[in-house]
């Protein structure tokens, strides 16, 4: 049980997102370019705030009212005390190399493992 709790207590497990079919909470987990990664989710929210696009642009457009509650990306970061997840300029701290959403969000070893599990 302790191992399960350690793995499941992540920042995303305690973050408020709108929850509905097709919401940010759902789509960030199922979008291959995001794969439920917190750093990439922050990048999506930042890009939305900047008027830029991401793999979740249509999702963000649907939950725009939620995002605008905080006034800005910085307001979102401050509200949820995510200061340590961005650098001094307010840019997401990426956990892995970021290639502008061009490839899968999973590291190569995870991709290999996932392919093996699904093909066996």
Z-matrix of the N, CA and C atoms (Angstrom, degrees):
N
C 1 1.437
C 2 1.538 1 110.58
N 3 1.317 2 116.82 1 -40.20
C 4 1.461 3 120.11 2 -179.38
C 5 1.525 4 110.84 3 -62.07
N 6 1.333 5 117.25 4 -41.10
C 7 1.464 6 120.47 5 178.94
C 8 1.528 7 110.80 6 -62.66
N 9 1.329 8 116.72 7 -41.08
C 10 1.460 9 120.80 8 177.73
C 11 1.524 10 110.64 9 -61.78
N 12 1.324 11 116.85 10 -47.21
C 13 1.459 12 120.49 11 -179.00
C 14 1.520 13 111.54 12 -62.71
N 15 1.313 14 116.91 13 -39.61
C 16 1.463 15 120.61 14 179.43
C 17 1.528 16 110.64 15 -62.21
N 18 1.331 17 116.43 16 -39.94
C 19 1.463 18 120.09 17 -179.57
C 20 1.520 19 112.49 18 -75.43
N 21 1.315 20 116.80 19 -31.68
C 22 1.459 21 118.95 20 -174.39
C 23 1.518 22 113.78 21 -89.99
N 24 1.312 23 118.86 22 -14.66
C 25 1.465 24 120.96 23 177.48
C 26 1.522 25 109.64 24 -85.74
N 27 1.300 26 114.99 25 84.96
C 28 1.459 27 120.89 26 178.27
C 29 1.518 28 108.84 27 -120.03
N 30 1.302 29 115.97 28 167.08
C 31 1.468 30 120.41 29 -178.22
C 32 1.525 31 110.92 30 -57.72
N 33 1.311 32 117.38 31 -37.59
C 34 1.466 33 119.72 32 -177.76
C 35 1.521 34 112.10 33 -69.52
N 36 1.319 35 117.06 34 -25.12
C 37 1.451 36 119.83 35 178.53
C 38 1.518 37 113.12 36 -70.20
N 39 1.322 38 117.23 37 -14.55
C 40 1.458 39 121.59 38 -177.64
C 41 1.528 40 112.66 39 -121.83
N 42 1.322 41 116.27 40 16.37
C 43 1.451 42 121.49 41 -178.69
C 44 1.519 43 109.80 42 -103.39
N 45 1.305 44 116.17 43 136.38
C 46 1.465 45 120.68 44 178.72
C 47 1.517 46 110.05 45 -82.28
N 48 1.317 47 114.78 46 124.67
C 49 1.458 48 123.46 47 171.80
C 50 1.513 49 106.51 48 -133.55
N 51 1.320 50 117.30 49 151.87
C 52 1.470 51 118.03 50 172.47
C 53 1.529 52 108.75 51 -60.44
N 54 1.299 53 117.01 52 137.94
C 55 1.456 54 121.09 53 -179.41
C 56 1.521 55 108.97 54 -117.97
N 57 1.301 56 115.32 55 114.93
C 58 1.457 57 123.06 56 176.05
C 59 1.520 58 106.77 57 -167.77
N 60 1.299 59 116.31 58 169.52
C 61 1.457 60 119.08 59 177.86
C 62 1.528 61 108.66 60 -60.16
N 63 1.316 62 115.79 61 127.55
C 64 1.454 63 120.83 62 179.78
C 65 1.515 64 114.85 63 79.00
N 66 1.322 65 117.04 64 14.97
C 67 1.467 66 120.45 65 -178.68
C 68 1.527 67 111.03 66 -79.20
N 69 1.315 68 115.27 67 170.43
C 70 1.462 69 120.86 68 176.50
C 71 1.521 70 110.12 69 -57.69
N 72 1.314 71 117.05 70 -42.41
C 73 1.458 72 120.85 71 -179.15
C 74 1.531 73 111.03 72 -58.74
N 75 1.318 74 117.60 73 -41.81
C 76 1.459 75 121.00 74 -179.97
C 77 1.527 76 111.92 75 -76.91
N 78 1.319 77 116.45 76 -48.20
C 79 1.465 78 119.86 77 -172.02
C 80 1.523 79 114.25 78 -71.59
N 81 1.310 80 118.51 79 -26.90
C 82 1.462 81 118.86 80 178.17
C 83 1.526 82 110.76 81 -68.53
N 84 1.318 83 116.76 82 -25.13
C 85 1.460 84 120.74 83 177.93
C 86 1.513 85 113.87 84 -83.49
N 87 1.316 86 116.83 85 -23.72
C 88 1.465 87 120.00 86 -176.11
C 89 1.520 88 113.74 87 -105.91
N 90 1.309 89 118.34 88 -9.11
C 91 1.470 90 122.16 89 179.41
C 92 1.530 91 108.49 90 -80.55
N 93 1.358 92 117.89 91 119.58
C 94 1.465 93 121.26 92 -176.27
C 95 1.536 94 114.97 93 -57.40
N 96 1.311 95 117.85 94 -25.76
C 97 1.461 96 120.39 95 -179.64
C 98 1.534 97 112.48 96 -86.16
N 99 1.341 98 117.19 97 -5.58
C 100 1.468 99 121.84 98 179.08
C 101 1.533 100 110.23 99 -115.46
N 102 1.318 101 117.21 100 -47.79
C 103 1.470 102 124.04 101 177.41
C 104 1.526 103 113.41 102 51.29
N 105 1.321 104 116.92 103 38.43
C 106 1.467 105 121.91 104 175.70
C 107 1.526 106 113.49 105 67.75
N 108 1.333 107 117.15 106 14.60
C 109 1.470 108 119.78 107 178.43
C 110 1.521 109 109.99 108 -76.33
N 111 1.322 110 115.50 109 131.40
C 112 1.456 111 120.60 110 -177.34
C 113 1.526 112 112.13 111 -66.28
N 114 1.325 113 117.65 112 -42.04
C 115 1.458 114 120.47 113 -179.02
C 116 1.525 115 111.31 114 -61.13
N 117 1.328 116 116.53 115 -39.71
C 118 1.459 117 119.84 116 179.95
C 119 1.528 118 111.40 117 -74.37
N 120 1.319 119 117.00 118 -31.37
C 121 1.465 120 120.26 119 174.40
C 122 1.520 121 109.89 120 -63.16
N 123 1.319 122 116.82 121 -43.57
C 124 1.469 123 119.98 122 176.71
C 125 1.525 124 111.21 123 -61.32
N 126 1.312 125 116.99 124 -39.86
C 127 1.462 126 120.44 125 178.32
C 128 1.531 127 110.15 126 -61.57
N 129 1.314 128 117.07 127 -39.81
C 130 1.465 129 121.73 128 178.00
C 131 1.530 130 110.45 129 -61.99
N 132 1.327 131 117.01 130 -46.70
C 133 1.464 132 120.86 131 179.95
C 134 1.527 133 110.08 132 -64.48
N 135 1.334 134 117.79 133 -42.34
C 136 1.465 135 121.36 134 178.56
C 137 1.529 136 110.89 135 -61.17
N 138 1.340 137 116.55 136 -46.12
C 139 1.463 138 119.79 137 -179.85
C 140 1.526 139 111.31 138 -62.13
N 141 1.315 140 116.34 139 -39.01
C 142 1.460 141 119.61 140 177.38
C 143 1.527 142 110.14 141 -60.55
N 144 1.313 143 115.84 142 -45.71
C 145 1.463 144 120.81 143 179.77
C 146 1.527 145 111.42 144 -61.56
N 147 1.330 146 116.34 145 -34.14
C 148 1.462 147 121.67 146 -179.53
C 149 1.527 148 112.63 147 -83.84
N 150 1.332 149 118.10 148 -5.32
C 151 1.463 150 121.14 149 -177.65
C 152 1.512 151 113.04 150 81.07
N 153 1.324 152 116.76 151 16.78
C 154 1.460 153 122.77 152 -178.87
C 155 1.529 154 109.21 153 -96.66
N 156 1.321 155 116.81 154 173.48
C 157 1.465 156 121.27 155 -178.64
C 158 1.526 157 111.44 156 -105.34
N 159 1.317 158 114.71 157 162.89
C 160 1.467 159 123.13 158 177.36
C 161 1.524 160 107.47 159 -156.11
N 162 1.315 161 118.17 160 175.50
C 163 1.464 162 118.77 161 175.79
C 164 1.532 163 113.97 162 -61.54
N 165 1.317 164 117.64 163 -14.24
C 166 1.460 165 121.14 164 179.94
C 167 1.530 166 112.98 165 -114.54
N 168 1.311 167 117.52 166 27.85
C 169 1.464 168 120.50 167 -178.94
C 170 1.525 169 111.63 168 -57.42
N 171 1.320 170 118.33 169 -46.71
C 172 1.469 171 119.59 170 -178.49
C 173 1.525 172 110.98 171 -65.24
N 174 1.311 173 117.35 172 -36.52
C 175 1.466 174 121.18 173 176.58
C 176 1.523 175 110.12 174 -64.05
N 177 1.321 176 116.50 175 -45.09
C 178 1.461 177 120.61 176 -179.61
C 179 1.524 178 111.05 177 -64.20
N 180 1.317 179 117.04 178 -36.72
C 181 1.463 180 119.89 179 177.09
C 182 1.527 181 110.88 180 -61.71
N 183 1.326 182 116.44 181 -35.95
C 184 1.470 183 120.30 182 179.81
C 185 1.531 184 112.57 183 -72.18
N 186 1.329 185 117.39 184 -27.68
C 187 1.471 186 119.72 185 -178.80
C 188 1.524 187 111.25 186 -110.26
N 189 1.325 188 116.33 187 25.72
C 190 1.464 189 121.29 188 -177.67
C 191 1.524 190 112.17 189 -56.87
N 192 1.313 191 117.20 190 -36.81
C 193 1.466 192 120.49 191 -178.90
C 194 1.526 193 111.02 192 -60.54
N 195 1.328 194 116.57 193 -40.63
C 196 1.464 195 120.73 194 178.07
C 197 1.521 196 110.89 195 -63.04
N 198 1.312 197 116.48 196 -49.00
C 199 1.463 198 121.10 197 -175.96
C 200 1.523 199 110.87 198 -64.17
N 201 1.314 200 117.65 199 -38.16
C 202 1.459 201 120.05 200 -177.86
C 203 1.534 202 112.75 201 -73.82
N 204 1.327 203 117.58 202 -10.66
C 205 1.469 204 120.11 203 175.48
C 206 1.533 205 111.83 204 -57.92
N 207 1.312 206 116.46 205 -27.25
C 208 1.462 207 121.93 206 -173.76
C 209 1.519 208 112.90 207 -95.40
N 210 1.327 209 116.94 208 -2.47
C 211 1.454 210 121.26 209 176.53
C 212 1.516 211 114.72 210 83.38
N 213 1.313 212 116.58 211 -36.87
C 214 1.466 213 121.39 212 -178.24
C 215 1.524 214 108.45 213 -168.32
N 216 1.316 215 114.89 214 172.63
C 217 1.464 216 119.50 215 175.64
C 218 1.526 217 109.74 216 -60.55
N 219 1.325 218 116.38 217 -42.36
C 220 1.460 219 120.38 218 178.46
C 221 1.532 220 110.85 219 -60.71
N 222 1.322 221 117.39 220 -39.18
C 223 1.458 222 121.29 221 176.71
C 224 1.513 223 111.46 222 -63.15
N 225 1.332 224 116.69 223 -38.25
C 226 1.466 225 122.19 224 176.66
C 227 1.528 226 109.87 225 -62.76
N 228 1.327 227 115.90 226 -46.93
C 229 1.466 228 121.63 227 179.60
C 230 1.532 229 110.35 228 -60.48
N 231 1.312 230 116.34 229 -47.13
C 232 1.476 231 120.90 230 -179.20
C 233 1.528 232 111.41 231 -64.76
N 234 1.325 233 118.12 232 -42.87
C 235 1.465 234 122.06 233 -176.45
C 236 1.525 235 112.15 234 -58.97
N 237 1.346 236 115.90 235 -41.14
C 238 1.458 237 120.23 236 -177.32
C 239 1.530 238 113.29 237 -99.90
N 240 1.330 239 117.05 238 8.75
C 241 1.477 240 122.04 239 177.90
C 242 1.526 241 112.19 240 58.23
N 243 1.332 242 115.28 241 45.32
C 244 1.457 243 121.21 242 179.80
C 245 1.528 244 112.21 243 -96.23
N 246 1.316 245 117.81 244 22.09
C 247 1.468 246 121.32 245 -175.43
C 248 1.531 247 113.09 246 -53.86
N 249 1.308 248 117.11 247 -34.29
C 250 1.462 249 119.00 248 -178.40
C 251 1.523 250 113.29 249 -78.56
N 252 1.330 251 117.75 250 -2.86
C 253 1.456 252 120.74 251 178.63
C 254 1.526 253 112.65 252 -96.37
N 255 1.329 254 115.95 253 -1.47
C 256 1.471 255 121.29 254 176.74
C 257 1.522 256 108.78 255 -128.00
N 258 1.334 257 115.65 256 158.12
C 259 1.466 258 119.17 257 178.52
C 260 1.534 259 110.11 258 -85.65
N 261 1.322 260 116.77 259 -173.01
C 262 1.466 261 121.91 260 -176.16
C 263 1.531 262 112.54 261 -61.84
N 264 1.324 263 117.77 262 -26.23
C 265 1.467 264 121.92 263 178.13
C 266 1.522 265 112.01 264 -88.21
N 267 1.332 266 117.68 265 -1.05
C 268 1.461 267 120.81 266 -179.99
C 269 1.514 268 114.21 267 84.57
N 270 1.320 269 116.99 268 18.50
C 271 1.467 270 122.61 269 179.75
C 272 1.523 271 108.57 270 -95.87
N 273 1.328 272 116.11 271 140.61
C 274 1.463 273 120.61 272 179.84
C 275 1.520 274 111.26 273 -54.97
N 276 1.326 275 115.36 274 137.31
C 277 1.469 276 121.33 275 173.19
C 278 1.526 277 106.54 276 -85.62
N 279 1.312 278 116.46 277 110.73
C 280 1.458 279 120.54 278 -177.03
C 281 1.523 280 110.64 279 -77.65
N 282 1.316 281 115.78 280 136.72
C 283 1.455 282 121.77 281 -178.60
C 284 1.525 283 111.63 282 -80.18
N 285 1.330 284 116.06 283 -26.60
C 286 1.457 285 123.24 284 176.15
C 287 1.524 286 107.24 285 -132.37
N 288 1.326 287 117.02 286 170.94
C 289 1.462 288 119.58 287 176.25
C 290 1.524 289 109.20 288 -55.15
N 291 1.312 290 116.34 289 138.18
C 292 1.455 291 121.79 290 -179.74
C 293 1.515 292 109.44 291 -108.04
N 294 1.329 293 116.73 292 126.44
C 295 1.464 294 121.37 293 -177.50
C 296 1.529 295 112.22 294 -116.02
N 297 1.316 296 115.87 295 31.55
C 298 1.465 297 121.25 296 176.43
C 299 1.530 298 111.92 297 62.98
N 300 1.333 299 115.75 298 38.73
C 301 1.467 300 123.03 299 176.67
C 302 1.530 301 113.38 300 63.32
N 303 1.340 302 118.31 301 27.95
C 304 1.464 303 120.54 302 -178.45
C 305 1.521 304 113.11 303 -83.04
N 306 1.325 305 117.66 304 -27.88
C 307 1.463 306 120.20 305 -177.59
C 308 1.528 307 109.77 306 -127.14
N 309 1.316 308 115.12 307 178.29
C 310 1.463 309 120.45 308 178.48
C 311 1.524 310 110.06 309 -57.09
N 312 1.318 311 115.75 310 146.70
C 313 1.464 312 120.96 311 179.58
C 314 1.520 313 112.34 312 -76.67
N 315 1.327 314 116.66 313 -14.80
C 316 1.463 315 119.97 314 -179.23
C 317 1.518 316 110.94 315 -80.18
N 318 1.328 317 117.23 316 143.57
C 319 1.465 318 119.37 317 174.35
C 320 1.532 319 109.65 318 -64.99
N 321 1.333 320 118.22 319 154.65
C 322 1.477 321 121.08 320 -177.09
C 323 1.528 322 113.85 321 -51.79
N 324 1.328 323 119.02 322 -40.04
C 325 1.465 324 120.84 323 -179.16
C 326 1.531 325 110.73 324 -62.79
N 327 1.312 326 117.50 325 -38.51
C 328 1.472 327 121.18 326 178.40
C 329 1.517 328 110.49 327 -69.52
N 330 1.316 329 117.14 328 -38.52
C 331 1.462 330 120.05 329 178.20
C 332 1.516 331 110.19 330 -61.53
N 333 1.339 332 116.33 331 -43.99
C 334 1.453 333 120.99 332 179.14
C 335 1.523 334 110.20 333 -62.30
N 336 1.325 335 117.07 334 -44.27
C 337 1.459 336 121.10 335 179.74
C 338 1.530 337 110.81 336 -63.12
N 339 1.334 338 116.81 337 -43.97
C 340 1.474 339 120.43 338 179.71
C 341 1.514 340 110.89 339 -63.04
N 342 1.326 341 116.93 340 -42.62
C 343 1.467 342 120.01 341 178.94
C 344 1.519 343 110.96 342 -63.61
N 345 1.318 344 116.79 343 -38.39
C 346 1.463 345 120.94 344 179.62
C 347 1.520 346 110.83 345 -66.69
N 348 1.311 347 116.60 346 -45.12
C 349 1.466 348 120.65 347 -178.70
C 350 1.517 349 110.41 348 -62.59
N 351 1.327 350 118.08 349 -42.93
C 352 1.466 351 120.42 350 -175.34
C 353 1.513 352 112.79 351 -77.31
N 354 1.318 353 118.90 352 -20.38
C 355 1.465 354 119.85 353 -177.42
C 356 1.523 355 112.27 354 -97.14
N 357 1.310 356 118.44 355 -9.58
C 358 1.470 357 120.89 356 -178.65
C 359 1.506 358 109.89 357 -81.07
